[in-house]
Each structure stands twice: as C-alpha cells, then as structure tokens.
Amino acid sequence: MEVFEPINVSDFGNSSPANHDGNTTSLCTWYLPPFEWLKLVTLFAGVAGNGLTVVAIATDRKLHTKTYATIAAIAVADCVYCTVAVLWSTLLFAYLDYSNYRQYRKCINDFLFLLLNTVVSVLFSASYLASSLSISLLSIVRFVILSLPLKANTILRKSSLVFIIILIWFLSIALAVCKIIPFTFISRKNINLVDLFFTFIIPLLTIIIFHGIKIFTLRQSEYRKTEVKKMERLVVAIILLFFVCNLPWQVLRLLAQYKVFVPGYLLQTTMGYLLQFNNCVNPVFYAFLSPRIRHSICILFCRFRANE
C-alpha cells in the first residue's frame, strides 16, 4: 500500500508522492466522515439536476434557442464536474488519512489510479472552468437579446455561439492540462493565478456589468416594472451566491499558495463544499426558475409514466 498526496484535489499541496516512513501500515478501509457524505449527497443532487436540465432542453424543440443552449452548456459542464467529484469522493477521498488529510492511500488498481490523476483530473478542472465561463457567456447573451433585440440575430448567430462554447472547452482543457502537467516555462503559482482570473474574476465582473446594464436599460424602457423587479432580485441572488460560494475558496487557495496560512481539514472541506454547492445549485437559478423548462420537465415525467 502506497500513500500519495492528492493531485488536483485541492491546491494546498504538491503533486509529488508524500514523504512517509515505513511505519505507515493503515489498512485500505473505505470510510467517509459525515461531512464527506453531505458533500456526496449534494453532488448526486447536482448530477441529477444538471442532467435533467440538459435532457429537458435537448428534447424540447421550443427550447432550442440561444439562451437555452447556453444554459444547457452550463448544465453540461456542471454535470461533468459533479460526476467527476463523485468519483474523487468514492475512490480517493474515502481512503484519505484523516490524521494527515493531505495524504491518501493508493487502494485502487494502477490503471484506475492513473486514469483518475490524468484524464479525470483534467476533466475535473476543465469542467469547473467551462461552467464559470459559460455563466459569463449567458450574461452576455441575455444582455444582447434583451437590450439589443433588433441586432441580436446579427450579433449572436447560432454558429458563432457553438464556436464560442467549443472555444471555452478548448481553453478550459488546455488550462487544466497545464495544472496537471508541470511545464518549465510557467510555474504552478502563475497557473493558479490565471485559473483565479478565469474562474472567479471574469465571471463575477461579467455578471455584475452585463446584468446591471440590462436591468438599467429595461428600467428606462416601457418594460413591466414588476418583471424588472423580479429580474433585479434574481440577479442579486445569483451574484451573492457566486460570490459567497467562490470567494472563500479562492482566498484560502491564495493564502496557502504563498504560505501565509495553511487551512485545517474542517476549514478546507467547508470551503470546498461551498465551491461544489455552487455548481450543484446552478440549475435552480438558471433553469428551474424558467416556466418553459419546468413545463418541459413535466412533459418528460409524463412520458416516462406513460411508458411504464
């Protein structure tokens, strides 16, 4: 049995094998503390919610629009992220040495271990980044459609939107590979700063700026005031959720990266849970609040019952 430090599970350690002496004799026992079970249940809910969103949009032709296509892109990224996080929890976190939680025991076969620390790890980072950038894209798409209705079809063509979504995934995978594979021309600290910029700063600024301009424009128009107020409350909720769930993790990561403060297990796990919770709850704000998506989901369940 070997003991390794987590690779890309968090950014509070390195990716080299942990230093340990020959007295490490703990057995490979599958065990998750209560907090990890809470995370696992939340992740399963995230997989279900995001997966349902993708299916509802894909099977309803009325939802094949630019806005809902972007919402589906967010849901796909979040679904991949939550699924991979479930794999990490059940195959690696379950073998963590909780007396020294930055070490986990290699209790799975070599092929699966290598797969988790390469392909799956890249998907983990890439899907999170793709979700954040897709949220930024949705803010821009909604701004263009509501604020510039006459020019929307010219500015936002379907082919252009598909190209942007593909480009987001290409960029996300490239950055994730750089985080996993060490390169001599760029340090891990610089990679983490780039990651911070794309996963937190850009999405937050994009949401604030474009949703703010959109609401200001609607206020100046003859749009119904009650609808504008609903939009305002929703935008505030989205901004607060993104800020509260992401900021603590990003701050802790920077403090640990520059060795100012190294968090303990409970603090790191709590901040990690908030980060994952954001991806799990995205369908509620971006999909389930839409009457058209709820109607599509109802149709799906009705078809399922009819086929039983």
Short mmCIF file of the C-alpha atoms (twelve columns), coordinates in Angstrom:
data_MODEL
# 
_entry.id   MODEL 
# 
loop_
_atom_site.group_PDB 
_atom_site.id 
_atom_site.type_symbol 
_atom_site.label_atom_id 
_atom_site.label_alt_id 
_atom_site.label_comp_id 
_atom_site.label_asym_id 
_atom_site.label_seq_id 
_atom_site.Cartn_x 
_atom_site.Cartn_y 
_atom_site.Cartn_z 
_atom_site.pdbx_PDB_model_num 
ATOM 1   C CA . MET A 1   0.000   0.000  0.000   1 
ATOM 2   C CA . GLU A 2   1.340   3.395  -1.040  1 
ATOM 3   C CA . VAL A 3   0.499   6.832  0.273   1 
ATOM 4   C CA . PHE A 4   0.263   9.833  -2.046  1 
ATOM 5   C CA . GLU A 5   -0.694  13.461 -1.791  1 
ATOM 6   C CA . PRO A 6   -3.844  14.342 -3.702  1 
ATOM 7   C CA . ILE A 7   -3.265  15.570 -7.232  1 
ATOM 8   C CA . ASN A 8   -5.551  18.435 -8.171  1 
ATOM 9   C CA . VAL A 9   -7.973  17.622 -5.371  1 
ATOM 10  C CA . SER A 10  -7.093  20.956 -3.908  1 
ATOM 11  C CA . ASP A 11  -4.397  23.497 -4.495  1 
ATOM 12  C CA . PHE A 12  -2.974  23.239 -0.996  1 
ATOM 13  C CA . GLY A 13  -0.310  20.640 -1.719  1 
ATOM 14  C CA . ASN A 14  2.005   19.466 -4.464  1 
ATOM 15  C CA . SER A 15  1.577   16.544 -6.849  1 
ATOM 16  C CA . SER A 16  4.575   14.523 -5.756  1 
ATOM 17  C CA . PRO A 17  4.388   11.359 -3.643  1 
ATOM 18  C CA . ALA A 18  4.123   12.126 0.058   1 
ATOM 19  C CA . ASN A 19  7.109   11.609 2.280   1 
ATOM 20  C CA . HIS A 20  6.323   8.853  4.742   1 
ATOM 21  C CA . ASP A 21  8.260   6.288  6.711   1 
ATOM 22  C CA . GLY A 22  7.906   2.551  6.768   1 
ATOM 23  C CA . ASN A 23  5.594   2.651  9.779   1 
ATOM 24  C CA . THR A 24  2.573   3.560  7.629   1 
ATOM 25  C CA . THR A 25  0.603   0.351  7.993   1 
ATOM 26  C CA . SER A 26  -3.010  1.528  7.943   1 
ATOM 27  C CA . LEU A 27  -5.314  -0.776 6.044   1 
ATOM 28  C CA . CYS A 28  -7.246  0.298  2.991   1 
ATOM 29  C CA . THR A 29  -10.627 0.762  4.610   1 
ATOM 30  C CA . TRP A 30  -13.330 2.605  2.705   1 
ATOM 31  C CA . TYR A 31  -14.580 5.354  5.007   1 
ATOM 32  C CA . LEU A 32  -16.200 8.775  4.597   1 
ATOM 33  C CA . PRO A 33  -16.754 11.171 7.527   1 
ATOM 34  C CA . PRO A 34  -20.264 12.701 7.897   1 
ATOM 35  C CA . PHE A 35  -19.212 15.938 6.165   1 
ATOM 36  C CA . GLU A 36  -17.962 13.977 3.146   1 
ATOM 37  C CA . TRP A 37  -21.318 12.172 2.997   1 
ATOM 38  C CA . LEU A 38  -23.051 15.552 2.936   1 
ATOM 39  C CA . LYS A 39  -20.836 16.564 0.008   1 
ATOM 40  C CA . LEU A 40  -21.558 13.290 -1.763  1 
ATOM 41  C CA . VAL A 41  -25.348 13.658 -1.428  1 
ATOM 42  C CA . THR A 42  -25.110 17.261 -2.684  1 
ATOM 43  C CA . LEU A 43  -23.034 16.134 -5.655  1 
ATOM 44  C CA . PHE A 44  -25.557 13.426 -6.560  1 
ATOM 45  C CA . ALA A 45  -28.280 16.092 -6.452  1 
ATOM 46  C CA . GLY A 46  -26.098 18.239 -8.730  1 
ATOM 47  C CA . VAL A 47  -25.695 15.412 -11.232 1 
ATOM 48  C CA . ALA A 48  -29.464 14.809 -11.241 1 
ATOM 49  C CA . GLY A 49  -30.426 18.474 -11.516 1 
ATOM 50  C CA . ASN A 50  -27.935 19.359 -14.237 1 
ATOM 51  C CA . GLY A 51  -28.613 16.149 -16.152 1 
ATOM 52  C CA . LEU A 52  -32.356 16.805 -16.057 1 
ATOM 53  C CA . THR A 53  -31.758 20.327 -17.350 1 
ATOM 54  C CA . VAL A 54  -29.741 19.046 -20.326 1 
ATOM 55  C CA . VAL A 55  -32.329 16.390 -21.215 1 
ATOM 56  C CA . ALA A 56  -35.246 18.838 -20.879 1 
ATOM 57  C CA . ILE A 57  -33.614 21.369 -23.216 1 
ATOM 58  C CA . ALA A 58  -32.376 18.756 -25.705 1 
ATOM 59  C CA . THR A 59  -35.767 17.044 -26.089 1 
ATOM 60  C CA . ASP A 60  -37.909 20.187 -26.419 1 
ATOM 61  C CA . ARG A 61  -37.536 21.943 -29.768 1 
ATOM 62  C CA . LYS A 62  -39.119 25.097 -28.353 1 
ATOM 63  C CA . LEU A 63  -36.092 25.407 -26.097 1 
ATOM 64  C CA . HIS A 64  -33.585 25.228 -28.959 1 
ATOM 65  C CA . THR A 65  -32.736 28.921 -28.679 1 
ATOM 66  C CA . LYS A 66  -29.513 30.756 -27.988 1 
ATOM 67  C CA . THR A 67  -30.362 31.436 -24.346 1 
ATOM 68  C CA . TYR A 68  -31.347 27.869 -23.520 1 
ATOM 69  C CA . ALA A 69  -28.411 26.486 -25.498 1 
ATOM 70  C CA . THR A 70  -26.104 28.470 -23.226 1 
ATOM 71  C CA . ILE A 71  -27.979 27.249 -20.142 1 
ATOM 72  C CA . ALA A 72  -27.517 23.694 -21.446 1 
ATOM 73  C CA . ALA A 73  -23.776 24.378 -21.834 1 
ATOM 74  C CA . ILE A 74  -23.609 25.434 -18.165 1 
ATOM 75  C CA . ALA A 75  -25.550 22.319 -17.137 1 
ATOM 76  C CA . VAL A 76  -23.279 20.010 -19.156 1 
ATOM 77  C CA . ALA A 77  -20.167 21.470 -17.535 1 
ATOM 78  C CA . ASP A 78  -21.702 21.270 -14.052 1 
ATOM 79  C CA . CYS A 79  -22.910 17.714 -14.638 1 
ATOM 80  C CA . VAL A 80  -19.410 16.619 -15.670 1 
ATOM 81  C CA . TYR A 81  -17.916 18.431 -12.670 1 
ATOM 82  C CA . CYS A 82  -20.315 16.844 -10.166 1 
ATOM 83  C CA . THR A 83  -19.881 13.383 -11.702 1 
ATOM 84  C CA . VAL A 84  -16.095 13.596 -11.502 1 
ATOM 85  C CA . ALA A 85  -16.315 14.917 -7.944  1 
ATOM 86  C CA . VAL A 86  -18.381 11.836 -7.022  1 
ATOM 87  C CA . LEU A 87  -15.599 9.636  -8.423  1 
ATOM 88  C CA . TRP A 88  -12.979 11.525 -6.414  1 
ATOM 89  C CA . SER A 89  -15.038 11.182 -3.236  1 
ATOM 90  C CA . THR A 90  -15.726 7.468  -3.567  1 
ATOM 91  C CA . LEU A 91  -12.394 6.292  -4.992  1 
ATOM 92  C CA . LEU A 92  -9.845  8.641  -3.389  1 
ATOM 93  C CA . PHE A 93  -11.325 10.702 -0.550  1 
ATOM 94  C CA . ALA A 94  -12.694 7.525  1.008   1 
ATOM 95  C CA . TYR A 95  -9.088  6.416  1.589   1 
ATOM 96  C CA . LEU A 96  -7.785  9.695  2.995   1 
ATOM 97  C CA . ASP A 97  -5.628  9.556  6.076   1 
ATOM 98  C CA . TYR A 98  -7.707  11.978 8.156   1 
ATOM 99  C CA . SER A 99  -4.966  12.314 10.734  1 
ATOM 100 C CA . ASN A 100 -2.948  13.856 7.897   1 
ATOM 101 C CA . TYR A 101 -5.677  14.721 5.403   1 
ATOM 102 C CA . ARG A 102 -3.317  15.806 2.622   1 
ATOM 103 C CA . GLN A 103 -2.372  12.186 2.113   1 
ATOM 104 C CA . TYR A 104 -4.489  9.445  0.633   1 
ATOM 105 C CA . ARG A 105 -3.713  5.784  0.299   1 
ATOM 106 C CA . LYS A 106 -3.395  4.129  -3.075  1 
ATOM 107 C CA . CYS A 107 -6.014  1.443  -2.592  1 
ATOM 108 C CA . ILE A 108 -7.196  1.102  -6.192  1 
ATOM 109 C CA . ASN A 109 -5.555  -0.623 -9.153  1 
ATOM 110 C CA . ASP A 110 -2.804  1.129  -11.095 1 
ATOM 111 C CA . PHE A 111 -4.859  1.780  -14.237 1 
ATOM 112 C CA . LEU A 112 -7.741  3.395  -12.336 1 
ATOM 113 C CA . PHE A 113 -5.289  5.368  -10.202 1 
ATOM 114 C CA . LEU A 114 -3.532  6.703  -13.313 1 
ATOM 115 C CA . LEU A 115 -6.860  7.453  -15.005 1 
ATOM 116 C CA . LEU A 116 -8.106  9.440  -12.018 1 
ATOM 117 C CA . ASN A 117 -4.923  11.502 -11.811 1 
ATOM 118 C CA . THR A 118 -4.734  12.294 -15.523 1 
ATOM 119 C CA . VAL A 119 -7.893  12.234 -17.655 1 
ATOM 120 C CA . VAL A 120 -10.390 12.512 -14.810 1 
ATOM 121 C CA . SER A 121 -8.345  15.200 -13.083 1 
ATOM 122 C CA . VAL A 122 -8.216  17.245 -16.284 1 
ATOM 123 C CA . LEU A 123 -11.998 16.903 -16.666 1 
ATOM 124 C CA . PHE A 124 -12.408 17.999 -13.045 1 
ATOM 125 C CA . SER A 125 -10.582 21.296 -13.563 1 
ATOM 126 C CA . ALA A 126 -11.778 21.860 -17.130 1 
ATOM 127 C CA . SER A 127 -15.477 21.371 -16.355 1 
ATOM 128 C CA . TYR A 128 -15.345 23.836 -13.464 1 
ATOM 129 C CA . LEU A 129 -13.668 26.463 -15.638 1 
ATOM 130 C CA . ALA A 130 -16.065 25.764 -18.533 1 
ATOM 131 C CA . SER A 131 -19.023 26.260 -16.180 1 
ATOM 132 C CA . SER A 132 -17.706 29.632 -14.966 1 
ATOM 133 C CA . LEU A 133 -17.001 30.888 -18.476 1 
ATOM 134 C CA . SER A 134 -20.389 29.633 -19.722 1 
ATOM 135 C CA . ILE A 135 -22.056 31.650 -16.949 1 
ATOM 136 C CA . SER A 136 -20.204 34.696 -18.276 1 
ATOM 137 C CA . LEU A 137 -21.407 33.860 -21.787 1 
ATOM 138 C CA . LEU A 138 -25.011 33.575 -20.594 1 
ATOM 139 C CA . SER A 139 -24.814 37.057 -19.064 1 
ATOM 140 C CA . ILE A 140 -23.661 38.468 -22.400 1 
ATOM 141 C CA . VAL A 141 -26.259 36.518 -24.413 1 
ATOM 142 C CA . ARG A 142 -29.133 37.704 -22.218 1 
ATOM 143 C CA . PHE A 143 -27.842 41.266 -22.342 1 
ATOM 144 C CA . VAL A 144 -27.731 41.276 -26.140 1 
ATOM 145 C CA . ILE A 145 -31.170 39.674 -26.553 1 
ATOM 146 C CA . LEU A 146 -32.967 41.987 -24.111 1 
ATOM 147 C CA . SER A 147 -31.045 45.221 -24.643 1 
ATOM 148 C CA . LEU A 148 -30.399 44.956 -28.396 1 
ATOM 149 C CA . PRO A 149 -33.357 42.943 -29.736 1 
ATOM 150 C CA . LEU A 150 -33.125 44.268 -33.308 1 
ATOM 151 C CA . LYS A 151 -29.428 43.386 -33.609 1 
ATOM 152 C CA . ALA A 152 -29.475 40.180 -31.585 1 
ATOM 153 C CA . ASN A 153 -29.733 37.786 -34.540 1 
ATOM 154 C CA . THR A 154 -26.878 39.564 -36.303 1 
ATOM 155 C CA . ILE A 155 -24.605 39.696 -33.273 1 
ATOM 156 C CA . LEU A 156 -25.470 36.235 -31.947 1 
ATOM 157 C CA . ARG A 157 -25.575 33.670 -34.699 1 
ATOM 158 C CA . LYS A 158 -26.061 30.014 -33.833 1 
ATOM 159 C CA . SER A 159 -22.775 29.040 -35.469 1 
ATOM 160 C CA . SER A 160 -20.937 31.748 -33.535 1 
ATOM 161 C CA . LEU A 161 -22.461 30.591 -30.250 1 
ATOM 162 C CA . VAL A 162 -21.481 26.980 -30.894 1 
ATOM 163 C CA . PHE A 163 -17.951 28.104 -31.782 1 
ATOM 164 C CA . ILE A 164 -17.669 30.110 -28.539 1 
ATOM 165 C CA . ILE A 165 -18.851 27.158 -26.429 1 
ATOM 166 C CA . ILE A 166 -16.322 24.863 -28.136 1 
ATOM 167 C CA . LEU A 167 -13.619 27.502 -27.627 1 
ATOM 168 C CA . ILE A 168 -14.498 27.694 -23.921 1 
ATOM 169 C CA . TRP A 169 -13.979 23.941 -23.551 1 
ATOM 170 C CA . PHE A 170 -10.743 24.043 -25.544 1 
ATOM 171 C CA . LEU A 171 -9.377  26.820 -23.312 1 
ATOM 172 C CA . SER A 172 -10.594 25.034 -20.174 1 
ATOM 173 C CA . ILE A 173 -8.941  21.737 -21.118 1 
ATOM 174 C CA . ALA A 174 -5.691  23.499 -22.076 1 
ATOM 175 C CA . LEU A 175 -5.509  25.280 -18.719 1 
ATOM 176 C CA . ALA A 176 -6.407  22.078 -16.854 1 
ATOM 177 C CA . VAL A 177 -3.599  20.202 -18.617 1 
ATOM 178 C CA . CYS A 178 -1.170  22.955 -17.591 1 
ATOM 179 C CA . LYS A 179 -2.273  22.492 -13.961 1 
ATOM 180 C CA . ILE A 180 -1.692  18.731 -14.087 1 
ATOM 181 C CA . ILE A 181 1.497   18.559 -16.162 1 
ATOM 182 C CA . PRO A 182 4.396   20.690 -14.877 1 
ATOM 183 C CA . PHE A 183 5.960   22.951 -17.500 1 
ATOM 184 C CA . THR A 184 9.307   24.685 -17.156 1 
ATOM 185 C CA . PHE A 185 8.145   27.914 -18.793 1 
ATOM 186 C CA . ILE A 186 5.255   28.534 -16.387 1 
ATOM 187 C CA . SER A 187 5.050   27.965 -12.643 1 
ATOM 188 C CA . ARG A 188 2.110   26.430 -10.781 1 
ATOM 189 C CA . LYS A 189 1.589   29.713 -8.937  1 
ATOM 190 C CA . ASN A 190 1.115   31.555 -12.220 1 
ATOM 191 C CA . ILE A 191 -1.258  28.853 -13.465 1 
ATOM 192 C CA . ASN A 192 -3.334  29.221 -10.300 1 
ATOM 193 C CA . LEU A 193 -3.492  32.996 -10.780 1 
ATOM 194 C CA . VAL A 194 -4.709  32.503 -14.358 1 
ATOM 195 C CA . ASP A 195 -7.239  29.990 -13.058 1 
ATOM 196 C CA . LEU A 196 -8.432  32.519 -10.456 1 
ATOM 197 C CA . PHE A 197 -8.849  35.125 -13.179 1 
ATOM 198 C CA . PHE A 198 -10.956 32.901 -15.446 1 
ATOM 199 C CA . THR A 199 -12.984 31.019 -12.810 1 
ATOM 200 C CA . PHE A 200 -13.811 33.886 -10.461 1 
ATOM 201 C CA . ILE A 201 -12.889 37.406 -11.530 1 
ATOM 202 C CA . ILE A 202 -14.156 37.302 -15.140 1 
ATOM 203 C CA . PRO A 203 -17.496 35.575 -14.331 1 
ATOM 204 C CA . LEU A 204 -18.175 37.876 -11.365 1 
ATOM 205 C CA . LEU A 205 -17.426 41.056 -13.309 1 
ATOM 206 C CA . THR A 206 -19.380 39.824 -16.330 1 
ATOM 207 C CA . ILE A 207 -22.452 39.006 -14.257 1 
ATOM 208 C CA . ILE A 208 -22.384 42.374 -12.487 1 
ATOM 209 C CA . ILE A 209 -21.685 44.501 -15.562 1 
ATOM 210 C CA . PHE A 210 -23.959 42.933 -18.188 1 
ATOM 211 C CA . HIS A 211 -26.873 42.134 -15.881 1 
ATOM 212 C CA . GLY A 212 -26.580 45.614 -14.413 1 
ATOM 213 C CA . ILE A 213 -26.673 47.268 -17.851 1 
ATOM 214 C CA . LYS A 214 -29.566 45.024 -18.882 1 
ATOM 215 C CA . ILE A 215 -31.671 45.964 -15.869 1 
ATOM 216 C CA . PHE A 216 -30.819 49.662 -16.264 1 
ATOM 217 C CA . THR A 217 -31.904 49.507 -19.920 1 
ATOM 218 C CA . LEU A 218 -35.170 47.766 -19.044 1 
ATOM 219 C CA . ARG A 219 -35.885 50.348 -16.352 1 
ATOM 220 C CA . GLN A 220 -35.622 53.113 -18.933 1 
ATOM 221 C CA . SER A 221 -37.965 51.285 -21.308 1 
ATOM 222 C CA . GLU A 222 -41.684 50.536 -21.053 1 
ATOM 223 C CA . TYR A 223 -40.991 47.034 -19.746 1 
ATOM 224 C CA . ARG A 224 -43.278 45.985 -16.899 1 
ATOM 225 C CA . LYS A 225 -41.912 47.194 -13.566 1 
ATOM 226 C CA . THR A 226 -42.941 44.026 -11.734 1 
ATOM 227 C CA . GLU A 227 -40.918 41.905 -14.161 1 
ATOM 228 C CA . VAL A 228 -37.912 44.210 -13.801 1 
ATOM 229 C CA . LYS A 229 -38.079 43.885 -10.007 1 
ATOM 230 C CA . LYS A 230 -38.158 40.093 -10.311 1 
ATOM 231 C CA . MET A 231 -35.074 40.250 -12.535 1 
ATOM 232 C CA . GLU A 232 -33.330 42.517 -10.048 1 
ATOM 233 C CA . ARG A 233 -33.935 40.099 -7.172  1 
ATOM 234 C CA . LEU A 234 -32.774 37.151 -9.275  1 
ATOM 235 C CA . VAL A 235 -29.599 38.951 -10.379 1 
ATOM 236 C CA . VAL A 236 -28.775 39.927 -6.800  1 
ATOM 237 C CA . ALA A 237 -29.305 36.313 -5.689  1 
ATOM 238 C CA . ILE A 238 -27.064 34.980 -8.500  1 
ATOM 239 C CA . ILE A 239 -24.271 37.465 -7.702  1 
ATOM 240 C CA . LEU A 240 -24.411 36.769 -3.960  1 
ATOM 241 C CA . LEU A 241 -24.446 33.009 -4.495  1 
ATOM 242 C CA . PHE A 242 -21.459 33.094 -6.827  1 
ATOM 243 C CA . PHE A 243 -19.538 35.491 -4.577  1 
ATOM 244 C CA . VAL A 244 -20.217 33.717 -1.276  1 
ATOM 245 C CA . CYS A 245 -19.574 30.211 -2.635  1 
ATOM 246 C CA . ASN A 246 -16.396 31.016 -4.562  1 
ATOM 247 C CA . LEU A 247 -14.580 33.775 -2.685  1 
ATOM 248 C CA . PRO A 248 -13.641 31.799 0.484   1 
ATOM 249 C CA . TRP A 249 -12.030 29.002 -1.535  1 
ATOM 250 C CA . GLN A 250 -10.118 31.420 -3.747  1 
ATOM 251 C CA . VAL A 251 -8.816  33.369 -0.728  1 
ATOM 252 C CA . LEU A 252 -7.731  30.211 1.090   1 
ATOM 253 C CA . ARG A 253 -6.000  28.922 -2.012  1 
ATOM 254 C CA . LEU A 254 -4.004  32.130 -2.426  1 
ATOM 255 C CA . LEU A 255 -3.061  32.238 1.263   1 
ATOM 256 C CA . ALA A 256 -1.879  28.631 1.144   1 
ATOM 257 C CA . GLN A 257 -0.094  29.140 -2.170  1 
ATOM 258 C CA . TYR A 258 2.044   31.947 -0.719  1 
ATOM 259 C CA . LYS A 259 2.393   30.076 2.616   1 
ATOM 260 C CA . VAL A 260 0.630   32.774 4.590   1 
ATOM 261 C CA . PHE A 261 -1.911  30.383 6.064   1 
ATOM 262 C CA . VAL A 262 -2.483  26.651 5.641   1 
ATOM 263 C CA . PRO A 263 -6.092  25.689 6.476   1 
ATOM 264 C CA . GLY A 264 -7.053  22.666 8.532   1 
ATOM 265 C CA . TYR A 265 -9.248  19.835 7.328   1 
ATOM 266 C CA . LEU A 266 -12.581 21.256 8.533   1 
ATOM 267 C CA . LEU A 267 -11.996 24.733 7.100   1 
ATOM 268 C CA . GLN A 268 -10.697 23.456 3.765   1 
ATOM 269 C CA . THR A 269 -13.530 20.937 3.456   1 
ATOM 270 C CA . THR A 270 -16.160 23.564 4.284   1 
ATOM 271 C CA . MET A 271 -14.821 25.965 1.677   1 
ATOM 272 C CA . GLY A 272 -14.598 23.111 -0.821  1 
ATOM 273 C CA . TYR A 273 -18.206 22.210 -0.104  1 
ATOM 274 C CA . LEU A 274 -19.320 25.787 -0.799  1 
ATOM 275 C CA . LEU A 275 -17.431 25.706 -4.085  1 
ATOM 276 C CA . GLN A 276 -19.127 22.471 -5.163  1 
ATOM 277 C CA . PHE A 277 -22.502 23.602 -3.843  1 
ATOM 278 C CA . ASN A 278 -22.440 26.474 -6.335  1 
ATOM 279 C CA . ASN A 279 -22.214 24.053 -9.281  1 
ATOM 280 C CA . CYS A 280 -24.904 21.818 -7.804  1 
ATOM 281 C CA . VAL A 281 -27.407 24.631 -7.275  1 
ATOM 282 C CA . ASN A 282 -26.878 26.355 -10.639 1 
ATOM 283 C CA . PRO A 283 -29.848 24.509 -12.258 1 
ATOM 284 C CA . VAL A 284 -32.192 26.114 -9.739  1 
ATOM 285 C CA . PHE A 285 -31.248 29.667 -10.739 1 
ATOM 286 C CA . TYR A 286 -30.540 29.186 -14.433 1 
ATOM 287 C CA . ALA A 287 -33.094 26.500 -15.362 1 
ATOM 288 C CA . PHE A 288 -35.781 25.535 -12.858 1 
ATOM 289 C CA . LEU A 289 -36.985 29.124 -12.361 1 
ATOM 290 C CA . SER A 290 -37.908 29.185 -16.058 1 
ATOM 291 C CA . PRO A 291 -41.569 28.187 -16.659 1 
ATOM 292 C CA . ARG A 292 -40.665 26.789 -20.079 1 
ATOM 293 C CA . ILE A 293 -38.024 24.447 -18.669 1 
ATOM 294 C CA . ARG A 294 -40.333 23.368 -15.843 1 
ATOM 295 C CA . HIS A 295 -43.014 22.605 -18.443 1 
ATOM 296 C CA . SER A 296 -40.518 20.579 -20.465 1 
ATOM 297 C CA . ILE A 297 -39.524 18.613 -17.345 1 
ATOM 298 C CA . CYS A 298 -43.177 17.880 -16.580 1 
ATOM 299 C CA . ILE A 299 -43.616 16.540 -20.112 1 
ATOM 300 C CA . LEU A 300 -40.579 14.300 -19.624 1 
ATOM 301 C CA . PHE A 301 -42.023 12.792 -16.448 1 
ATOM 302 C CA . CYS A 302 -45.429 12.358 -18.085 1 
ATOM 303 C CA . ARG A 303 -43.813 10.459 -20.970 1 
ATOM 304 C CA . PHE A 304 -41.879 8.323  -18.522 1 
ATOM 305 C CA . ARG A 305 -45.020 7.392  -16.604 1 
ATOM 306 C CA . ALA A 306 -46.881 6.672  -19.833 1 
ATOM 307 C CA . ASN A 307 -44.179 4.240  -20.918 1 
ATOM 308 C CA . GLU A 308 -44.278 2.302  -17.641 1 
# 
